[in-house]
């Protein structure tokens, strides 16, 4: 066993072919216990990890920021975030957790959860996945590209962000997208106000991904033709955003700027009666374009069954633009 040397401080237990180091592992658990207790993290059950047959050879286990380790059936095990950081998970773990009544997370939470903190200068927020994590195999930047592909794939007359469809429209997989409003109002003073107060029924086990504030730049909108040009344009738009805030179930998400990411270059394809046409862009249905996004995004762990609230706010004074969005979630039981 060894404590992996990573640029941020996760506890990685790398199970090597040589399993003859039980005393070292138990000693590690004893040494870590006081510090973990000070952070409100339960002691890890290293003894259970040592039981023969719990993990396949050369697997890597990552323990969640809160929870107790239990045995894992290798037949059920899968891998999340293949690459520089590997995480052993089970189908039950992959559903994640947020806001349980008893205040404890399930074993082997599968979201690259930071055990001892985030990179230097970053701040952990309970129920929000770290910006360096790769939930469901994608980085935050890659999820931001998927968010825009979703948002631009729907027609204006059947779109959750125009409030012409409910929040389930266009959703698939283990991550649902939320967002602000594409149908703002304009005050007599010229301020553009994107306000929405929405009800949203969410299936059990869904993570939620949404921007507090974001921008995209594409060739069809005249923002550039190369990756560098589109990236610079998206950054310049996002740089104008100020006064961002977000709360989940009334608890403020701190240090939002750590969640700012740019996407890789991606391509979207527009339907008839699409978002860009509604904004006056010459982009008929079937138009495809390269694009880059920039913004502050949050990925939640799946919520416990019941009622939850997400609220976020941002301002772009240069455009007299203000957004204030509230989602009232009704999460189904599993």
C-alpha positions as CSV (number, residue, x, y, z in Angstrom):
1,X,0.0,0.0,0.0
2,X,1.1,3.6,-0.5
3,X,-0.4,7.0,-0.1
4,X,-0.5,8.2,-3.7
5,X,1.4,11.4,-4.5
6,X,-1.3,13.6,-6.1
7,X,-1.4,17.3,-6.8
8,X,-4.4,17.5,-4.5
9,X,-4.8,15.7,-1.2
10,X,-7.0,12.7,-1.8
11,X,-6.4,9.5,0.0
12,X,-5.7,6.9,-2.7
13,X,-5.3,3.3,-1.5
14,X,-3.5,1.6,-4.2
15,X,-3.9,-2.2,-3.9
16,X,-0.8,-3.7,-5.5
17,X,0.0,-7.3,-6.3
18,X,1.9,-7.5,-3.0
19,X,-0.8,-7.6,-0.2
20,X,1.6,-8.4,2.6
21,X,1.5,-4.9,4.2
22,X,-1.5,-5.1,6.6
23,X,0.4,-3.6,9.5
24,X,1.4,-0.6,7.5
25,X,-2.2,0.0,6.4
26,X,-3.5,-0.3,9.9
27,X,-0.8,2.0,11.1
28,X,-1.8,4.5,8.5
29,X,-5.4,4.3,9.6
30,X,-4.4,5.0,13.2
31,X,-2.2,7.9,12.3
32,X,-4.9,9.5,10.2
33,X,-7.7,9.0,12.6
34,X,-7.2,12.1,14.9
35,X,-6.9,14.4,11.9
36,X,-9.9,13.0,10.2
37,X,-11.9,13.3,13.4
38,X,-11.0,17.0,13.6
39,X,-12.5,17.4,10.1
40,X,-15.7,15.5,11.0
41,X,-14.7,12.5,8.9
42,X,-15.4,9.1,10.3
43,X,-12.5,6.7,10.8
44,X,-11.8,4.5,7.8
45,X,-12.4,0.8,8.3
46,X,-9.0,-0.3,7.0
47,X,-9.4,-3.8,8.5
48,X,-12.3,-4.5,6.2
49,X,-10.2,-3.4,3.3
50,X,-7.7,-6.1,4.1
51,X,-10.1,-9.0,3.8
52,X,-9.0,-11.2,1.0
53,X,-11.1,-11.0,-2.2
54,X,-12.6,-7.6,-1.6
55,X,-10.7,-5.9,-4.4
56,X,-9.2,-7.3,-7.6
57,X,-5.5,-7.1,-8.0
58,X,-4.1,-3.7,-9.1
59,X,-7.4,-1.9,-8.3
60,X,-7.5,1.5,-6.7
61,X,-10.0,2.5,-4.0
62,X,-10.9,6.1,-3.2
63,X,-12.9,6.7,0.1
64,X,-15.5,9.4,0.1
65,X,-15.2,12.6,2.2
66,X,-17.8,11.2,4.5
67,X,-18.7,7.5,5.0
68,X,-17.6,4.1,6.0
69,X,-15.7,1.6,3.8
70,X,-17.4,-1.7,3.2
71,X,-16.5,-4.7,1.1
72,X,-16.8,-4.5,-2.7
73,X,-17.6,-7.5,-4.9
74,X,-15.1,-7.5,-7.8
75,X,-17.9,-8.7,-10.1
76,X,-19.8,-5.5,-9.5
77,X,-16.8,-3.2,-9.6
78,X,-16.4,-0.6,-12.3
79,X,-14.0,2.2,-12.9
80,X,-14.7,6.0,-12.9
81,X,-12.3,8.6,-14.2
82,X,-9.9,6.3,-15.9
83,X,-6.6,8.0,-16.5
84,X,-4.6,9.8,-13.9
85,X,-6.9,9.0,-11.0
86,X,-8.8,5.7,-10.7
87,X,-11.7,5.1,-8.4
88,X,-13.3,1.8,-7.6
89,X,-17.0,1.9,-7.4
90,X,-20.1,-0.3,-7.4
91,X,-23.5,0.3,-9.1
92,X,-25.0,1.4,-5.8
93,X,-22.1,3.8,-5.1
94,X,-22.5,5.3,-8.6
95,X,-25.8,6.8,-7.6
96,X,-23.9,9.0,-5.0
97,X,-25.5,10.9,-2.2
98,X,-26.5,14.3,-1.0
99,X,-28.3,15.5,2.1
100,X,-29.4,12.2,3.7
101,X,-31.4,12.5,6.9
102,X,-28.8,10.8,9.0
103,X,-26.0,13.0,7.8
104,X,-23.8,10.2,6.5
105,X,-22.8,9.2,3.0
106,X,-22.8,5.7,1.7
107,X,-19.7,3.7,1.4
108,X,-17.4,4.1,-1.6
109,X,-19.0,7.3,-3.0
110,X,-17.9,7.3,-6.6
111,X,-17.3,10.9,-7.4
112,X,-13.6,11.4,-6.8
113,X,-14.5,13.0,-3.4
114,X,-11.7,14.9,-1.8
115,X,-10.9,13.4,1.5
116,X,-8.5,15.9,3.0
117,X,-9.3,19.0,0.9
118,X,-8.9,20.5,-2.5
119,X,-5.8,21.9,-4.3
120,X,-4.1,24.8,-2.6
121,X,-6.4,27.9,-2.7
122,X,-9.5,25.8,-3.4
123,X,-12.4,25.3,-1.0
124,X,-14.5,22.2,-0.6
125,X,-18.3,22.5,-0.7
126,X,-20.5,19.8,0.7
127,X,-22.6,18.2,-2.0
128,X,-20.7,19.8,-4.8
129,X,-18.2,17.8,-6.7
130,X,-14.7,19.2,-6.8
131,X,-13.8,21.1,-10.0
132,X,-10.9,18.7,-10.6
133,X,-13.1,15.6,-10.5
134,X,-14.3,13.6,-13.5
135,X,-17.9,12.6,-12.6
136,X,-19.3,9.9,-14.9
137,X,-16.1,10.0,-16.9
138,X,-16.0,13.7,-17.9
139,X,-14.2,16.7,-16.6
140,X,-16.1,19.9,-15.6
141,X,-15.0,21.5,-18.9
142,X,-16.3,18.5,-20.9
143,X,-19.6,18.6,-19.0
144,X,-19.9,22.4,-19.9
145,X,-19.6,21.5,-23.6
146,X,-22.4,18.9,-23.1
147,X,-24.5,21.5,-21.3
148,X,-24.3,23.8,-24.3
149,X,-25.0,21.0,-26.8
150,X,-28.2,20.2,-24.7
151,X,-29.2,23.9,-24.4
152,X,-28.8,24.5,-28.1
153,X,-30.4,21.3,-29.3
154,X,-33.9,22.1,-28.2
155,X,-36.5,24.3,-30.0
156,X,-37.7,27.5,-28.4
157,X,-41.2,26.2,-28.1
158,X,-40.1,23.1,-26.1
159,X,-37.3,24.3,-24.0
160,X,-36.9,24.4,-20.2
161,X,-34.9,27.6,-20.3
162,X,-37.7,29.4,-22.1
163,X,-40.1,27.9,-19.7
164,X,-42.0,26.2,-22.6
165,X,-41.2,22.7,-21.3
166,X,-40.5,21.2,-17.9
167,X,-37.0,20.4,-16.7
168,X,-37.1,16.9,-18.0
169,X,-36.9,18.0,-21.7
170,X,-33.9,16.6,-23.5
171,X,-32.4,15.0,-20.4
172,X,-30.8,11.6,-20.4
173,X,-28.2,9.6,-18.5
174,X,-27.1,10.1,-14.9
175,X,-26.7,13.9,-15.1
176,X,-29.5,16.4,-15.7
177,X,-28.9,20.0,-16.7
178,X,-30.5,23.1,-15.2
179,X,-30.0,26.7,-16.3
180,X,-31.0,30.3,-16.1
181,X,-33.5,31.9,-18.5
182,X,-33.2,32.5,-22.3
183,X,-36.3,34.7,-22.1
184,X,-35.4,37.7,-20.0
185,X,-37.6,40.8,-19.6
186,X,-36.4,44.3,-20.1
187,X,-37.2,47.0,-17.6
188,X,-38.2,50.6,-18.5
189,X,-34.6,51.6,-17.4
190,X,-33.1,49.2,-19.9
191,X,-32.0,46.5,-17.5
192,X,-32.3,42.9,-18.8
193,X,-33.6,40.7,-16.1
194,X,-33.5,36.9,-16.4
195,X,-35.7,35.7,-13.5
196,X,-37.2,32.3,-13.0
197,X,-38.8,30.4,-10.1
198,X,-39.3,26.8,-11.3
199,X,-40.6,23.5,-10.0
200,X,-38.6,20.5,-11.2
201,X,-39.2,16.8,-10.5
202,X,-36.0,14.8,-10.6
203,X,-35.6,11.0,-10.7
204,X,-33.6,9.3,-7.9
205,X,-29.9,9.1,-8.4
206,X,-29.5,12.0,-10.8
207,X,-26.6,14.4,-10.4
208,X,-27.4,18.0,-11.5
209,X,-25.1,20.2,-13.5
210,X,-25.7,23.9,-14.0
211,X,-24.0,27.2,-14.7
212,X,-24.1,30.0,-12.2
213,X,-23.1,32.2,-15.1
214,X,-21.6,31.2,-18.5
215,X,-20.9,32.2,-22.1
216,X,-20.2,30.6,-25.3
217,X,-18.6,31.8,-28.5
218,X,-19.2,30.1,-31.9
219,X,-18.3,30.6,-35.5
220,X,-21.9,30.9,-36.6
221,X,-22.3,33.9,-34.2
222,X,-19.2,35.6,-35.8
223,X,-17.0,35.1,-32.7
224,X,-14.1,33.5,-34.6
225,X,-13.0,30.5,-36.7
226,X,-10.1,29.0,-34.7
227,X,-10.0,27.4,-31.3
228,X,-7.9,30.3,-30.0
229,X,-10.2,33.0,-31.3
230,X,-13.3,31.3,-29.9
231,X,-11.6,30.7,-26.6
232,X,-10.6,34.3,-26.2
233,X,-14.1,35.5,-27.1
234,X,-15.8,33.2,-24.6
235,X,-13.3,34.3,-21.9
236,X,-13.9,38.0,-22.7
237,X,-17.6,37.6,-22.3
238,X,-17.3,35.6,-19.0
239,X,-14.8,38.1,-17.6
240,X,-17.6,40.7,-17.4
241,X,-19.7,38.7,-14.9
242,X,-19.7,39.9,-11.3
243,X,-21.7,39.3,-8.1
244,X,-22.1,35.6,-8.5
245,X,-23.7,33.6,-5.7
246,X,-25.3,30.1,-5.3
247,X,-27.0,28.2,-2.5
248,X,-28.1,24.6,-2.3
249,X,-30.8,24.0,0.4
250,X,-30.0,27.4,1.8
251,X,-26.2,26.8,2.2
252,X,-24.0,29.1,0.3
253,X,-21.4,27.7,-2.1
254,X,-18.2,29.5,-1.4
255,X,-15.3,30.4,-3.6
256,X,-17.3,30.1,-6.8
257,X,-14.4,31.2,-9.0
258,X,-12.7,27.8,-8.4
259,X,-15.5,26.3,-10.5
260,X,-14.8,28.4,-13.6
261,X,-13.8,26.2,-16.5
262,X,-13.4,26.4,-20.3
263,X,-14.7,23.7,-22.5
264,X,-12.7,21.9,-25.2
265,X,-13.7,22.9,-28.7
266,X,-17.0,21.3,-29.5
267,X,-19.7,21.3,-32.2
268,X,-23.4,21.9,-31.8
269,X,-26.2,21.3,-34.3
270,X,-29.3,23.5,-34.2
271,X,-32.9,22.4,-34.6
272,X,-35.7,24.4,-36.3
273,X,-36.9,27.4,-34.3
274,X,-33.7,27.4,-32.3
275,X,-32.2,29.5,-29.5
276,X,-29.7,31.4,-31.8
277,X,-32.4,32.3,-34.3
278,X,-34.5,33.7,-31.4
279,X,-31.5,36.0,-30.6
280,X,-31.4,37.3,-34.2
281,X,-28.5,35.1,-35.5
282,X,-28.8,33.8,-39.0
283,X,-28.7,30.1,-38.0
284,X,-31.5,28.0,-39.6
285,X,-32.3,24.5,-38.4
286,X,-29.5,22.0,-39.3
287,X,-26.7,24.6,-38.8
288,X,-23.6,23.2,-37.1
289,X,-20.9,25.2,-35.7
290,X,-17.7,24.9,-33.6
291,X,-17.9,26.6,-30.2
292,X,-16.1,27.1,-26.9
293,X,-17.7,27.9,-23.6
294,X,-16.4,29.6,-20.5
295,X,-18.3,29.8,-17.2
296,X,-18.8,28.9,-13.6
297,X,-20.5,25.5,-13.3
298,X,-21.5,23.3,-10.4
299,X,-22.0,19.6,-10.4
300,X,-24.0,18.3,-7.4
301,X,-24.0,14.8,-6.0
302,X,-27.5,13.1,-6.3
303,X,-30.0,14.4,-3.8
304,X,-31.8,12.4,-1.2
305,X,-35.5,11.9,-1.8
306,X,-37.8,14.8,-1.0
307,X,-37.8,18.6,-1.4
308,X,-34.6,20.6,-2.2
309,X,-33.8,24.1,-3.4
310,X,-31.1,25.5,-5.7
311,X,-30.7,29.3,-6.1
312,X,-28.1,31.2,-8.1
313,X,-27.5,34.8,-9.0
314,X,-25.1,36.7,-11.3
315,X,-24.8,40.1,-12.9
316,X,-23.1,41.5,-16.0
317,X,-23.3,45.3,-15.5
318,X,-21.7,46.1,-18.9
319,X,-24.8,44.6,-20.5
320,X,-27.2,45.7,-17.8
321,X,-27.9,42.0,-17.4
322,X,-29.0,40.4,-14.1
323,X,-30.1,36.8,-13.5
324,X,-31.7,35.3,-10.5
325,X,-32.9,31.7,-10.6
326,X,-34.6,29.4,-8.1
327,X,-35.3,25.7,-8.6
328,X,-37.6,23.9,-6.2
329,X,-36.7,20.2,-6.6
330,X,-38.9,17.2,-5.9
331,X,-36.5,14.2,-5.9
332,X,-38.1,10.8,-6.3
333,X,-37.3,8.0,-3.9
334,X,-35.1,5.2,-5.3
